[in-house]
Amino acid sequence: MLKKQTVWLLTMLSLMIVLSVYYMTSPDSEDLAYINDGQDNTNKEAVPTDSEANDDAEVEEISNVGQDELFTTIRMELQDKRNMEKERLTDVVASSSASAAEKDEALQEIDAIEDLASKEKILEETIVASANYEDVLVRSDDESVTVQVKVEENLPKSEAVSIIQMVKDELGDKKVNVSYLPSEAPTKKDK
């Protein structure tokens, strides 16, 4: 019973995180949270007061935090997914009804999951250090590897080729997809 509650809680938490990131990164986020206060504001001209101007700056800063944390959110979701898979495999190992071969296979899968996560982390750190990128996200599955790089401008082809070679050196001969995500423009507060 406790494990079902834990899985349900992690699922709901992951869903909240995904929806929060979507809401914060949505270009039409004002339309998503419309609250009708009973007043008709269609013909009034909005003139912000000093306190309203400060509120706008705070909202802008919060939405930028959401965009900056996109890679972190994806990492957390991937880690949650892998933790649930490792928990399932651990249950197989602990099961009295599982055969020795099934238990051995489950242990090997747990080791493979941990090894893959470790290699992804090493690749992320190596790629960030190689060209001083803001952030790098590496996700691997059985057949392919996806690398997303956060950079200020376009990612040069030579750097993409270098990243592909690093991935192939670490993870073997898999299909590698390299893309970039432009970093956020500094806010007025940062200037």
Backbone torsions as a table, in degrees:
resi	resn	phi	psi	omega
1	MET	NA	-41.2	-178.7
2	LEU	-64.3	-38.5	-179.1
3	LYS	-67.4	-36.6	177.5
4	LYS	-64.8	-39.0	178.2
5	GLN	-66.8	-38.6	179.4
6	THR	-65.6	-44.5	178.6
7	VAL	-62.7	-42.9	179.3
8	TRP	-62.6	-44.3	179.7
9	LEU	-62.0	-45.1	179.4
10	LEU	-64.5	-37.7	178.8
11	THR	-64.7	-45.4	179.7
12	MET	-65.9	-39.6	177.5
13	LEU	-62.6	-44.2	177.9
14	SER	-62.0	-41.6	178.9
15	LEU	-62.9	-42.1	178.0
16	MET	-62.1	-40.9	-179.2
17	ILE	-65.2	-45.9	-179.4
18	VAL	-61.7	-45.3	179.5
19	LEU	-65.6	-36.5	177.8
20	SER	-64.0	-44.6	179.2
21	VAL	-64.3	-42.6	178.8
22	TYR	-60.9	-46.2	-178.5
23	TYR	-61.6	-43.6	-176.5
24	MET	-72.5	-30.1	-177.4
25	THR	-95.2	-6.7	-179.4
26	SER	-67.7	131.5	179.4
27	PRO	-67.8	-23.6	-180.0
28	ASP	-105.7	40.7	-174.4
29	SER	-64.9	-23.2	178.1
30	GLU	-65.9	-34.6	-178.2
31	ASP	-74.4	-22.1	-176.4
32	LEU	-75.7	-26.1	-175.7
33	ALA	-123.2	58.5	179.9
34	TYR	-83.3	127.2	177.0
35	ILE	-118.2	122.8	179.2
36	ASN	-86.1	113.3	-179.3
37	ASP	-95.5	7.2	177.4
38	GLY	86.7	-4.0	-179.6
39	GLN	-103.6	144.4	177.4
40	ASP	-92.7	110.0	-176.4
41	ASN	-104.8	13.9	-174.0
42	THR	-70.3	-32.6	-176.4
43	ASN	-103.4	4.1	-179.1
44	LYS	-93.7	141.8	177.0
45	GLU	-89.9	128.8	-177.5
46	ALA	-86.0	120.5	175.3
47	VAL	-119.9	109.0	-175.6
48	PRO	-70.7	138.9	172.7
49	THR	-84.1	175.2	179.3
50	ASP	-59.9	-41.1	-179.2
51	SER	-68.5	-36.2	177.6
52	GLU	-67.7	-36.7	177.7
53	ALA	-63.0	-40.3	177.1
54	ASN	-65.6	-39.0	177.7
55	ASP	-61.8	-40.4	178.0
56	ASP	-61.8	-41.7	179.1
57	ALA	-62.9	-39.8	179.6
58	GLU	-67.3	-40.3	178.9
59	VAL	-64.3	-41.8	178.4
60	GLU	-61.2	-41.8	-179.7
61	GLU	-65.6	-40.4	179.1
62	ILE	-64.7	-42.5	-179.3
63	SER	-67.4	-33.7	176.3
64	ASN	-67.3	-36.3	176.4
65	VAL	-60.1	-41.5	178.3
66	GLY	-61.0	-41.7	179.1
67	GLN	-69.9	-37.6	-180.0
68	ASP	-69.2	-25.5	-176.8
69	GLU	-94.3	11.5	-177.9
70	LEU	-59.5	-47.2	-179.9
71	PHE	-62.6	-39.7	179.6
72	THR	-63.2	-41.5	179.0
73	THR	-63.6	-44.0	179.0
74	ILE	-63.6	-40.7	177.4
75	ARG	-60.9	-42.9	-179.8
76	MET	-63.8	-42.1	179.0
77	GLU	-63.9	-42.4	178.8
78	LEU	-64.2	-41.9	178.6
79	GLN	-64.5	-41.4	177.0
80	ASP	-60.6	-44.0	179.8
81	LYS	-61.6	-44.4	-179.8
82	ARG	-68.7	-36.9	177.8
83	ASN	-63.8	-39.5	177.8
84	MET	-65.2	-39.7	178.3
85	GLU	-66.1	-41.2	177.8
86	LYS	-65.1	-36.5	177.9
87	GLU	-64.7	-41.6	177.6
88	ARG	-62.0	-43.7	179.7
89	LEU	-67.8	-35.7	177.2
90	THR	-64.4	-36.9	176.1
91	ASP	-62.9	-37.4	177.2
92	VAL	-64.2	-43.7	-179.7
93	VAL	-63.4	-39.4	-177.7
94	ALA	-79.8	-13.5	-176.5
95	SER	-69.1	136.8	177.7
96	SER	-81.1	-17.7	-178.7
97	SER	-89.1	-11.0	-179.8
98	ALA	-79.9	143.6	178.7
99	SER	-77.2	167.7	179.6
100	ALA	-62.4	-36.9	179.8
101	ALA	-66.3	-40.7	178.6
102	GLU	-65.5	-40.8	178.8
103	LYS	-65.2	-41.1	179.3
104	ASP	-65.0	-42.2	178.4
105	GLU	-63.7	-40.0	178.5
106	ALA	-64.4	-42.1	177.7
107	LEU	-63.1	-39.8	178.4
108	GLN	-65.9	-38.6	178.0
109	GLU	-66.4	-39.5	176.7
110	ILE	-60.9	-46.1	178.2
111	ASP	-61.3	-39.7	-179.9
112	ALA	-65.2	-39.9	178.6
113	ILE	-63.9	-46.0	180.0
114	GLU	-65.6	-39.2	179.0
115	ASP	-65.2	-42.4	179.1
116	LEU	-63.2	-44.5	178.8
117	ALA	-61.9	-39.8	178.7
118	SER	-65.2	-43.7	179.3
119	LYS	-65.0	-39.7	177.3
120	GLU	-61.5	-43.1	-180.0
121	LYS	-63.3	-44.3	178.5
122	ILE	-61.4	-43.6	178.7
123	LEU	-62.0	-44.3	179.2
124	GLU	-58.0	-47.5	-178.8
125	GLU	-65.7	-39.8	179.7
126	THR	-65.4	-44.3	-178.4
127	ILE	-67.0	-42.3	177.9
128	VAL	-60.5	-43.9	-178.1
129	ALA	-69.7	-29.7	-175.6
130	SER	-68.4	-31.6	-176.2
131	ALA	-139.8	16.4	178.8
132	ASN	52.8	48.1	173.9
133	TYR	-72.7	157.0	177.8
134	GLU	-66.8	-44.1	-179.9
135	ASP	-161.3	154.5	178.6
136	VAL	-138.0	139.7	176.9
137	LEU	-124.2	124.0	178.4
138	VAL	-117.2	124.4	176.5
139	ARG	-127.9	130.6	-176.8
140	SER	-125.2	143.3	169.8
141	ASP	-128.3	-164.2	-173.7
142	ASP	-61.4	-38.8	-171.8
143	GLU	-111.9	-20.4	-174.3
144	SER	-142.6	164.6	177.9
145	VAL	-129.3	133.1	177.2
146	THR	-112.2	126.2	178.6
147	VAL	-119.9	123.8	175.8
148	GLN	-116.7	130.9	-176.4
149	VAL	-118.3	132.4	176.4
150	LYS	-95.6	115.9	-178.1
151	VAL	-133.6	162.1	179.1
152	GLU	-73.7	-39.5	-178.1
153	GLU	-124.8	-172.9	178.8
154	ASN	-57.6	148.3	177.2
155	LEU	-83.3	118.1	179.4
156	PRO	-62.7	148.9	-178.2
157	LYS	-60.4	-37.3	-179.4
158	SER	-63.4	-36.5	178.5
159	GLU	-71.6	-36.1	177.0
160	ALA	-63.5	-41.6	178.2
161	VAL	-63.7	-40.9	177.5
162	SER	-62.2	-41.8	178.5
163	ILE	-63.9	-43.5	179.1
164	ILE	-59.4	-41.4	-179.9
165	GLN	-65.9	-41.0	177.4
166	MET	-60.5	-42.2	-179.4
167	VAL	-65.0	-45.1	-179.6
168	LYS	-64.4	-36.0	177.4
169	ASP	-64.3	-37.5	-175.7
170	GLU	-86.9	-41.3	-171.9
171	LEU	-110.3	-0.7	178.8
172	GLY	90.5	-168.9	-173.8
173	ASP	-85.1	86.7	175.8
174	LYS	-122.1	160.4	174.4
175	LYS	-69.7	130.2	-177.0
176	VAL	-117.1	126.2	175.8
177	ASN	-110.5	121.3	179.5
178	VAL	-114.1	127.9	175.9
179	SER	-137.0	165.6	178.3
180	TYR	-126.3	154.3	177.3
181	LEU	-121.8	120.2	-179.3
182	PRO	-64.6	138.2	178.5
183	SER	-71.8	159.6	-177.2
184	GLU	-72.0	143.7	174.6
185	ALA	-69.2	143.2	-179.9
186	PRO	-63.4	143.3	178.7
187	THR	-79.5	170.4	179.7
188	LYS	-59.9	-30.3	180.0
189	LYS	-68.8	-32.2	-178.3
190	ASP	-76.0	-24.3	-173.6
191	LYS	-74.9	NA	NA
